[in-house]
């Protein structure tokens, strides 16, 4: 295929789990891990929680594994302390008891061994030049969501909701408990906005009517708890505008919906390609999308901004290069996007690469399209 008028598109990136750890890692073992009361499912699907310890710093992460439509495994990961949710896991593979996955957007590789009873995973989280031990334990579905044993009101627990307005969908996670004075307290997370722990005031429950206010966003919520204590149906009022909002009792975030992401089958050809940078002796992996027809076509190369970016420039579940490539290809432009060296399926070292090195990789992409 002959292509002409090759252009470059630059994009900046945001790094959520930034940098590498430079302090000694405290060894982490599953010594305090207790086997579940009931036998866990003999599958990797489910939710897994772990804690990364580096010196005095602790990051709590949750891995969510599910099946894609084609039957393969897919996953996202949350960084609870940073208020970052739905980071896409890439290249997840399971070979018997061996588990391996990458988080290309933040330059992470995890390799671990699944316990025989599927209750835990012991492995190493590698980011930059540092490897940290990380043990994942399986979370029981709905664990932590139910009304606590010492609750003073049925509203206590963890609740999920999604506010939909003007084509937008914002997920909420509500935490309700009580203080030592037996007063209800609550906090609201907005994971799609990267906000966690917004304090609520005037939290109350009178019979089945539950009420709270979030002054920082000028919002009031009031709803009715259903007889099974599993749902709250109510009204969310913000700046004088009211919306129906239903909370359901669960500690699992609602599914992340990215309607802008294109879905297969595409109306164009998609090829998984590799090309070499002979000067650096690295192999770069990418995706080439080609409009229908015999061509020749104009072409664009998408060059990622700073940070350890994969070919889709994945950031917290967003895949801007996928969206951009889809749009351009539908408009008759062939598009090549690729994993930066040392990221995804590309070889080489990201950490040791310079701007000049990345420029030479882009030149190699140009040479590939010209070939």
N, C-alpha and C positions, 0 to 999 in steps of 0.2 A: 504494500500500500504506500502510495506517495502522498506526503502531506506538505503543505506550504504555509507561509505566514505564521511561523511558530512564535508564540508570545509567552510571557511569564506573568503569573499572578502571585503577588506576595501577600501574606496574611500574618498578623500578629497572633500570639497564643497566650493563654493564661495557664499558669502552672499551679494546680491546687495543692498537691502534696509536694511542696517545693523542695528542690535540692536534695542533697544526701546528708545523712546524719554524720556528725563529726565527733560525737562523744562516744565513749565505750558503751557497748550494749550489755545490758544486764541479761544473763541467761534466763530463758523462759522455758519452763518444762510443764507438762501437764500433771504435775505432782498432786495438785488440788482438784484435778478432774475427777468427778464422780460419775459412774455409769448411770444412764437414765433409768428411771423406774420402769419404763416400758421399752420394749425392743425397738430401736430406731429402724427406719426403712433401709433396706440394702441398696441404696442408690445415693448418688451425689446430690440429687435435687433437694433443695431446701435452703435454709438460712443458717449461716455459720458465723459465729462471733469470735473475735480475737482481740488481743491487746499487744500493740507494739511498744516495747520498752527500750528507751535509749537514754541512759543516765537517769535523770529525774523526770524526763518527759515520757508521757504515756499517751498513745493514740489508740482509741477504741475504733475498731473497724468491723463491719458486718458484710459478709459475702452472700449474695443472693444467687443461687444457681437454679436454672429452669431449663426446659426443653424448648428449642426453636421449632418452627413448623415443619422443618425437614427432619426432625428427630435428633439433631445434634444438640450438644449442651451449650448454653449461653449463660452469661453472668454479668452482674454489676456489683460494685462495691461502694459502701458508704463510709465516710470518715466522720464519725459522730461529733468528735470534739471540734472539728473544723467547720461543721455545718454543711458538708459537701455530700451530696447524695447522687446515686445513679451513675457513678463513673463506670464507663464501659470497660469490661474485661475483654482482652483479645487473646487469640490463640490458646483457648482453653482445651487441654487434652487430658484424658484419663486412660492410662494403660495399666489395667489391673488395679493394684493398690497405689500406683504412682500418679500424682496429680501435678500438672504444670500449667501455669497461666501467666500472661503478661498484662500489664496495664500500660499500654504504649504511651498514653497521654502524659504519664508522669515518670516514665522510664523505670518501671518496676517489673521484676521477674520473681515469681513464687514457685518453689518446688517443694513438694511435701509427700508424705506417705499417709494414706487413709487407714485408720484403724480397722481391724478385721470386722468389728461390729458396727462400723460406720457411725460411731459416736464422736469421732474427733479426727483432726488432721494435724500432724506434726511436720513442720517444714521450716524453710528459710526464706525470708523476704529480702530480696536484694534490690537496692536502689543506689545508683551511683557506684561507688567502690566499696560500699558497706553492706554486709549481710547480717540481718537480724533474725534471731529465732522467733517464729510466730506459730502459736498453737491455736487452731480453730476448734471450737466445740459446737456441736449441732444445737441449734435453738429449737425447742419444741414449738410447733406451730401455735401461735397465739400466746406464747409464754409472756407474762408481764402485762398482758392487755386486760385481763380480768380484774374484777374488783378485788383489791388486796384484802387479806384476812382481817386486818385491823381497821378497815374502812369505816367511816362514819356516815357515808352517803353512797348511794348507788352510782353516782356520777364518777366516782374515783376510778382511775385506771388510765389506759391509753386509747385514744380514739383517732380515726382517720376520716378525712373528708376532702372533697375537691370542689372549689368554687369556680364556676364557669360563667364567663361574661365576655361579650364582644369578641367571641372566637378564641379567647384565652382560657387556659385551665391551670389553676394554681392548687397544688396539693397542700393540705394542712395536716399537722399532727398535733393533737392536744393532749397534754399531760395534766391530770387532775389528782391531787392528793390533799392532805390536811396537815396543819402545823401542830405544835405542842399545845396550842390553845383551842384545839378542835375546830379551827376555822378552815374552810376550804381554800386551797391555793391552786393556781393553774398557770401554765405557760404554753405558748403556742409556737410551733415551728412552721416555717414556710420553706420547705426544702428546695423548691424550684427557684426561689429567690436567694438561696444560700443564707437564710436567716433562721436562727434557732433561739429558743428560750425567751420569746417576747413575753414579759410579765403581764398577767391578767389582774384586774382589780374587780371589786364587787362581785366576787365569785359566790354563788349561792345556789342551794337547791331547796325548793319548797314543794313537798310532796313529789310530783313527777316533773316539775318545771325547773329547768336548769338555766342559769344566767351567768354571763361573765362579760367583761369589757376589756378592750385592749387600747389604752389611751394613746400609745405611740403611733397607732394607725387610725385613730378616731373611729373605732369600731365597737359595736355592741352585738352580742349574740344572745338569743333566748330561744329555747326549744323544749320539747316534751320528750321525756324518756319513755320508751315503749315498755310494755309489761314484762318482756323477757330481759330488760336492762341491756340490750345489745345494740340499741340504736337511739339517736337523738334527732328528732325532726324539728327544724326551727328556721328562724330568720336571721340572716346576717345583715346588719345595717352599717354602712360605711359612708361618712360624709353625706348623710341624708338619703342614700340610695339603698334599697333593700333587695336582697337576693335570698332565694330558698337555699338552705344549706343543711345537708344531712351528715351527721357523724355516725360512723360504725365502729363498734368496739373491736380493736385490733392493734397489735404492735407492729404490723407489717405495713410499710408504706404502700400506697396505691401504685399501680403500675405506671411507670413513666411513659407518657405519650408524647411522641415527637411527630406530629402529623406532617411536618415539612420533609421528613426523610422519605425518599422514594422507595417504592416496593417493587420487587420483581413480579412478573417478567417486565424487563425494560423494553422500550421500542427501539433499541439500538444494540449493537454488539458490545459485549464486555469481555476483556481478555486479561488474565492474570499473567504478568510479564516479569522478567528479570533482565537487567542489563548491567554491564560491568563498568567500573571506573578503573581502567588499567593502571593509571598513575598511582592510585591509592591501594590497588589490589583489594577492592571491596566489591561486593555484589549487591545491587540495589533492587528491591522487589517493589512492584507497583501494580496499578490497574490502569489499563488503557480502554477508554470507551470511544466507540467509533459509530458515527451516524449510519443509518441504512443507506445503501446505494454503493456505487462503484468508486466514488470520489473523482479527483482528489479533493481533500477537505482542508480547510484552515485548521490549525491545531493550537492548543494552549498547554503549557506545563504549569501545574500548580506547585509552587515552591513554598513550603511551610515557613512560618516565622520562627522566633526563638523558642527554645524548649524542645524536649524529646518527643516530637510529633510523629504520629503514624500517617499513613496516606490519606486518611479521612480528616486529619487534624482533630481527632476526637478530644472533646473537653466536656467532662461532667455529663455524658450522655448525648451531647450535641456533636454532629458530624458535618461541620460546615463545608469541607471539601467534597464530601459525597453529594451534598445538595447543590453546590456550585457546578461540579462536574456533570451532574444530571441535567441541570438547566442548560449549560452550554452545549452539551451533546444533542439535546432535543432541538437546539437552534442550529444544528448542522456543523458544530465544531468538535473535532476529535480532541480528547483531553487525556493527558497522562498525569497521574498523581502517584507519589511513591513514599514509602517509609524512609525516614531519615536514617543515615547509617547508624547501626547498632540498635535500631528500634524495629519492632515487628519482625518481619522476615528478612530484613536487610542485614548484611554482615558489617563488621567493623566496630569501632568504639565511638559512641556518641560523646562520652565525657572527655576524650582526648582530642576531639576534632575542633578545628578553628573555623572562623568564618570563611577563610580561603578554601578549607577542605570542603565545606558545604557548597561553596560556589563551584568547585570542580565537580561535585556530584551533579549539580544542575547542568553543567556543561556536558556531562556524560549522558544525561537525559536528553539533551538536545541532539547529541550525536546519534543516540538510539533512534529518535524519531526521523532523523535524516537518512538512516540506513535503509 
